[in-house]
Amino acid sequence: MSARPLALVTGGRRGIGRAACQALAARGFDILCADIDEEGAAETGALVQAEGASFAFRRFDLAELGSHAALVAAASAEGRLACLVNNAGVGALRRGDLLDVSVESWDRAQGINARGSFFLTQAVAKAMIASPASGPRSIVFVSSANAVLASPDRGEYCASKAAVSMIAKVFAVRLAEEGIAVHEIRPGVIRTEMTAPVAARYEQRIAGGLSPMRRWGEASDIGRTIAMLAAGDLPFSTGDALHVDGGLHLGRL
């Protein structure tokens, strides 16, 4: 049995999830990657193993609450589960007029981004509390700048990420006495598969000063932040939102 702590990363096979897996491995964690599809998982695994960590993949649908118990049991079997990264999420089915948002798209965003993450966190928290730990333990929610910045062309996504932000806060309050830190990360405009369809639009807006730091955010920017939190580099912090967005959230006149 490995002496390294284990990090469970949802949506870890590509993009921000892959970067989180690699960065966590570099900081001493073994990785259990859970994702709805296996495509890209081998590449993520190779990056993790190159850092000297072990990697396991489990197919997992966050929206299916009945599947959570088996995943958490697998993650906590050896008593090493030290970090949950709630990264899995979806955007709007279609960007467009707020007045045309469908019930299907609303329910999908809430069911995965908010409902699924809430109940997985609940299950992981119970498993962590039941098992003693010698090092830092944490739960990290990857929300979005849209937790506070309104984008009417994807209102259902914004609402789900605002919910994630509050979920992180209430778990931070509940779990502080258990020695489990809870953090929220709000990525800005990050170069991933999710932003690829609107990349040209964002290129223009970034060049025009969308954020004070006029560049794309990279998945590695988020991954390194997650690893810093999981490693306990901010030991007297919980419940805060870290903006990793090049200053996008700053009000300017």
C-alpha positions as CSV (number, residue, x, y, z in Angstrom):
1,M,0.0,0.0,0.0
2,S,1.3,3.4,-1.0
3,A,2.1,5.9,1.7
4,R,1.2,8.8,-0.5
5,P,-2.1,10.6,0.0
6,L,-4.8,10.0,-2.7
7,A,-6.6,12.7,-4.6
8,L,-10.0,12.0,-6.3
9,V,-10.4,14.2,-9.3
10,T,-13.7,14.3,-11.2
11,G,-13.6,15.1,-14.9
12,G,-9.9,14.4,-14.7
13,R,-9.2,13.0,-18.2
14,R,-8.6,16.3,-20.0
15,G,-8.5,20.1,-19.7
16,I,-8.4,21.5,-16.2
17,G,-8.9,18.1,-14.7
18,R,-5.9,16.7,-16.4
19,A,-3.8,19.7,-15.3
20,A,-5.0,19.1,-11.8
21,C,-4.1,15.4,-11.8
22,Q,-0.6,16.2,-13.1
23,A,0.0,19.1,-10.6
24,L,-1.3,17.0,-7.7
25,A,1.0,14.2,-8.6
26,A,3.9,16.6,-8.6
27,R,3.0,17.6,-5.1
28,G,3.0,14.0,-3.8
29,F,-0.5,12.7,-4.4
30,D,-1.6,9.5,-6.1
31,I,-4.5,10.0,-8.4
32,L,-7.9,8.4,-8.9
33,C,-9.5,10.0,-11.9
34,A,-13.3,9.7,-12.3
35,D,-14.9,10.7,-15.6
36,I,-17.9,9.9,-17.7
37,D,-15.7,8.9,-20.7
38,E,-12.3,7.1,-20.9
39,E,-11.0,9.0,-24.0
40,G,-7.9,10.9,-23.0
41,A,-7.5,9.1,-19.6
42,A,-4.4,7.2,-20.8
43,E,-2.6,10.4,-21.7
44,T,-3.5,11.9,-18.3
45,G,-2.3,8.7,-16.6
46,A,1.1,8.9,-18.4
47,L,1.6,12.5,-17.1
48,V,0.7,11.4,-13.6
49,Q,3.1,8.4,-13.7
50,A,5.9,10.6,-15.1
51,E,5.7,12.5,-11.8
52,G,6.2,9.2,-9.8
53,A,2.6,8.8,-8.8
54,S,0.1,6.0,-9.3
55,F,-2.9,6.6,-11.5
56,A,-6.3,4.8,-11.6
57,F,-9.3,5.6,-13.8
58,R,-12.9,4.8,-13.0
59,R,-15.8,5.5,-15.3
60,F,-18.3,7.7,-13.4
61,D,-21.4,9.7,-14.1
62,L,-21.6,12.5,-11.5
63,A,-25.3,13.0,-12.2
64,E,-26.1,9.4,-11.2
65,L,-26.3,9.7,-7.5
66,G,-26.5,5.9,-7.1
67,S,-23.0,5.5,-8.5
68,H,-21.4,7.8,-5.8
69,A,-21.1,5.2,-3.1
70,A,-19.0,2.8,-5.1
71,L,-16.6,5.5,-6.2
72,V,-16.2,6.8,-2.7
73,A,-15.6,3.3,-1.4
74,A,-12.9,2.7,-4.0
75,A,-11.3,6.0,-3.2
76,S,-11.3,5.5,0.6
77,A,-10.5,1.8,0.7
78,E,-6.9,2.2,1.8
79,G,-7.5,5.1,4.2
80,R,-5.5,7.5,2.0
81,L,-8.2,9.8,0.6
82,A,-7.0,13.3,1.3
83,C,-8.4,15.5,-1.4
84,L,-11.5,15.7,-3.6
85,V,-11.4,17.9,-6.6
86,N,-14.9,18.7,-7.8
87,N,-14.0,19.6,-11.4
88,A,-16.5,17.7,-13.6
89,G,-19.1,20.1,-15.1
90,V,-21.0,21.0,-18.2
91,G,-21.9,24.2,-19.9
92,A,-25.1,25.3,-21.5
93,L,-26.5,23.0,-24.2
94,R,-26.7,26.0,-26.4
95,R,-25.6,29.6,-26.0
96,G,-28.4,32.0,-26.9
97,D,-31.2,34.2,-25.6
98,L,-31.9,33.7,-21.9
99,L,-35.6,33.7,-22.8
100,D,-35.1,30.5,-24.8
101,V,-33.3,28.4,-22.2
102,S,-34.8,24.9,-22.1
103,V,-35.8,22.9,-19.0
104,E,-33.4,20.2,-20.3
105,S,-30.4,22.5,-20.3
106,W,-31.3,24.0,-16.9
107,D,-31.7,20.6,-15.3
108,R,-28.5,19.2,-16.9
109,A,-26.4,22.1,-15.6
110,Q,-27.9,22.0,-12.1
111,G,-27.9,18.2,-11.9
112,I,-24.2,17.8,-12.8
113,N,-22.6,21.0,-11.6
114,A,-24.5,21.6,-8.4
115,R,-26.6,18.6,-7.3
116,G,-24.0,16.0,-8.3
117,S,-21.1,17.9,-6.7
118,F,-23.1,18.5,-3.5
119,F,-23.9,14.8,-2.9
120,L,-20.4,13.5,-3.9
121,T,-18.9,16.0,-1.5
122,Q,-21.3,14.8,1.2
123,A,-20.2,11.2,0.7
124,V,-16.5,12.0,0.6
125,A,-16.8,14.1,3.7
126,K,-18.3,11.3,5.6
127,A,-15.6,8.9,4.4
128,M,-12.8,11.4,5.4
129,I,-14.3,11.9,8.9
130,A,-14.5,8.2,9.4
131,S,-10.8,7.7,8.7
132,P,-8.0,9.5,10.7
133,A,-5.5,11.5,8.7
134,S,-1.9,12.6,9.3
135,G,-1.7,15.3,6.7
136,P,-3.9,18.1,5.2
137,R,-7.3,17.2,3.8
138,S,-9.3,19.3,1.5
139,I,-12.2,19.6,-0.9
140,V,-11.8,21.9,-3.9
141,F,-14.7,23.1,-6.0
142,V,-13.9,24.4,-9.5
143,S,-16.6,26.9,-10.1
144,S,-16.3,29.8,-12.6
145,A,-16.0,33.5,-12.9
146,N,-19.7,33.1,-13.9
147,A,-20.5,32.4,-10.3
148,V,-20.6,36.2,-9.9
149,L,-20.3,37.6,-13.5
150,A,-23.6,37.4,-15.4
151,S,-23.6,36.0,-19.0
152,P,-27.2,36.1,-20.2
153,D,-26.3,33.8,-23.2
154,R,-25.8,30.9,-20.7
155,G,-27.9,31.8,-17.7
156,E,-28.4,28.2,-16.6
157,Y,-24.6,27.7,-16.4
158,C,-24.2,30.9,-14.4
159,A,-26.9,29.8,-12.0
160,S,-25.4,26.4,-11.5
161,K,-21.9,27.9,-10.7
162,A,-23.4,30.4,-8.3
163,A,-24.9,27.4,-6.5
164,V,-21.5,25.7,-6.5
165,S,-20.1,28.8,-4.8
166,M,-22.6,28.6,-1.9
167,I,-22.2,24.8,-1.7
168,A,-18.4,25.3,-1.1
169,K,-19.2,27.9,1.7
170,V,-21.6,25.7,3.6
171,F,-19.3,22.7,3.5
172,A,-16.4,24.9,4.6
173,V,-18.4,25.9,7.7
174,R,-19.5,22.3,8.4
175,L,-16.1,20.6,7.9
176,A,-13.8,23.2,9.5
177,E,-14.1,21.4,12.9
178,E,-13.2,18.1,11.2
179,G,-9.9,19.5,9.9
180,I,-11.0,19.5,6.3
181,A,-10.5,22.7,4.3
182,V,-12.9,23.6,1.6
183,H,-11.9,25.9,-1.2
184,E,-13.5,27.3,-4.4
185,I,-11.6,28.3,-7.5
186,R,-13.1,30.6,-10.0
187,P,-11.4,30.2,-13.4
188,G,-11.7,33.0,-15.9
189,V,-11.3,32.5,-19.6
190,I,-9.3,29.3,-19.8
191,R,-8.2,27.6,-23.0
192,T,-10.0,24.3,-22.9
193,E,-12.4,22.2,-25.0
194,M,-15.3,24.1,-23.5
195,T,-14.1,27.4,-24.7
196,A,-12.9,26.2,-28.1
197,P,-16.2,26.9,-30.0
198,V,-16.0,30.6,-29.0
199,A,-12.2,30.9,-29.1
200,A,-12.2,33.5,-31.9
201,R,-14.6,35.7,-29.9
202,Y,-12.5,35.5,-26.8
203,E,-9.3,36.2,-28.7
204,Q,-10.7,39.6,-29.7
205,R,-12.1,40.4,-26.2
206,I,-8.8,39.4,-24.5
207,A,-6.8,41.6,-26.9
208,G,-9.3,44.4,-26.2
209,G,-8.7,44.2,-22.4
210,L,-11.4,41.8,-21.2
211,S,-9.0,41.2,-18.2
212,P,-6.1,43.3,-17.0
213,M,-3.7,40.4,-17.8
214,R,-4.3,40.2,-21.6
215,R,-3.8,36.5,-22.2
216,W,-5.7,33.3,-22.1
217,G,-5.7,31.4,-18.9
218,E,-4.2,27.9,-19.2
219,A,-5.4,24.7,-17.6
220,S,-2.0,24.5,-15.8
221,D,-2.8,27.8,-14.1
222,I,-5.8,26.2,-12.4
223,G,-4.0,22.8,-11.8
224,R,-1.2,24.5,-9.9
225,T,-3.6,26.4,-7.8
226,I,-5.6,23.2,-6.9
227,A,-2.3,21.4,-6.0
228,M,-1.2,24.3,-3.7
229,L,-4.5,24.2,-1.8
230,A,-4.5,20.4,-1.5
231,A,-0.9,20.4,-0.2
232,G,-2.0,22.7,2.6
233,D,0.0,25.7,1.6
234,L,-2.8,28.0,2.9
235,P,-3.3,26.2,6.3
236,F,-5.4,28.9,7.9
237,S,-7.8,29.4,5.1
238,T,-11.2,27.8,4.2
239,G,-14.3,28.8,2.4
240,D,-12.7,31.5,0.3
241,A,-13.0,31.9,-3.5
242,L,-9.7,32.2,-5.4
243,H,-10.0,34.0,-8.6
244,V,-7.7,32.6,-11.2
245,D,-8.8,34.9,-14.0
246,G,-6.1,37.4,-14.8
247,G,-8.1,40.1,-12.9
248,L,-11.3,39.5,-14.8
249,H,-13.4,39.9,-11.6
250,L,-12.0,43.3,-10.8
251,G,-14.4,46.2,-11.1
252,R,-13.0,48.9,-13.4
253,L,-14.0,52.4,-14.2
